[in-house]
Amino acid sequence: MTIDSDGMIWWLTGWLASHPLESTHHRLLKTIRVPAAHVTACAFGGPKLDLLYITTPPGLDPQALTQQPHAVLYLPDPPRGLPA
């Protein structure tokens, strides 16, 4: 997961889809689907920290990589990340 400049948590559920995302203190604001069966991590990057990088697991065979490549997600009106 990562946090944007508004303090919002960006949470990936590639292998944890059954994990509850909402609780009495938190609520799910939006779901964005990506073309990957499994995702492992996300982070904001780029010069303006407005690109969301999403990684997939290492060791995928070449056929799997053509179907679900490592992803850089471009969002309309993107949030900004925080510097490290």
C-alpha positions as CSV (number, residue, x, y, z in Angstrom):
1,M,0.0,0.0,0.0
2,T,1.0,3.6,-0.3
3,I,-0.3,7.0,0.9
4,D,-1.2,10.0,-1.3
5,S,-0.7,13.7,-0.5
6,D,-4.3,13.9,0.9
7,G,-3.5,11.1,3.4
8,M,-5.5,8.5,1.6
9,I,-4.3,4.9,1.6
10,W,-4.0,3.1,-1.7
11,W,-4.4,-0.6,-1.0
12,L,-3.9,-3.5,-3.4
13,T,-5.9,-6.7,-3.0
14,G,-4.4,-8.9,-5.7
15,W,-4.0,-12.0,-3.5
16,L,-6.0,-10.7,-0.5
17,A,-9.4,-10.0,-2.2
18,S,-11.2,-11.5,0.7
19,H,-9.5,-9.2,3.2
20,P,-12.1,-6.7,4.5
21,L,-11.3,-3.2,3.3
22,E,-14.0,-1.4,5.3
23,S,-14.4,-1.2,9.0
24,T,-16.0,1.1,11.5
25,H,-13.1,3.5,11.1
26,H,-12.4,3.2,7.4
27,R,-14.4,3.0,4.1
28,L,-13.6,2.1,0.6
29,L,-13.8,5.2,-1.7
30,K,-13.1,3.7,-5.1
31,T,-12.1,0.5,-6.8
32,I,-9.8,0.5,-9.9
33,R,-9.3,-2.7,-11.8
34,V,-5.9,-3.4,-13.4
35,P,-5.1,-6.0,-16.1
36,A,-3.1,-8.3,-13.8
37,A,-4.1,-11.4,-12.1
38,H,-2.0,-10.7,-9.0
39,V,-0.4,-7.5,-7.8
40,T,2.3,-7.1,-5.2
41,A,3.0,-3.4,-4.4
42,C,2.2,0.1,-5.4
43,A,4.0,3.4,-5.1
44,F,3.7,6.9,-6.5
45,G,6.6,8.1,-8.6
46,G,7.6,10.3,-11.5
47,P,8.8,13.9,-11.4
48,K,5.5,15.2,-10.0
49,L,4.8,12.0,-7.9
50,D,1.6,11.6,-10.0
51,L,2.2,8.2,-11.5
52,L,1.0,5.1,-9.7
53,Y,3.4,2.2,-10.2
54,I,2.0,-1.2,-9.6
55,T,4.2,-4.3,-9.6
56,T,3.3,-7.9,-10.4
57,P,5.1,-11.0,-8.9
58,P,8.6,-11.9,-10.2
59,G,9.2,-15.1,-12.1
60,L,6.2,-14.9,-14.5
61,D,6.9,-16.8,-17.7
62,P,7.1,-14.8,-21.0
63,Q,3.6,-15.8,-22.0
64,A,2.1,-14.5,-18.7
65,L,4.1,-11.2,-19.0
66,T,2.5,-10.5,-22.4
67,Q,-0.9,-10.9,-20.8
68,Q,-0.2,-9.0,-17.5
69,P,2.9,-6.8,-17.7
70,H,4.3,-4.8,-14.9
71,A,2.0,-1.8,-14.8
72,V,2.2,2.0,-14.6
73,L,-1.3,3.3,-14.0
74,Y,-2.1,6.7,-15.5
75,L,-5.2,8.2,-13.7
76,P,-7.2,11.1,-14.9
77,D,-6.9,14.0,-12.5
78,P,-4.3,12.0,-10.5
79,P,-3.6,12.3,-6.8
80,R,0.0,13.1,-5.8
81,G,2.2,10.9,-3.7
82,L,4.4,12.0,-0.9
83,P,8.2,12.2,-1.1
84,A,10.1,9.5,0.7
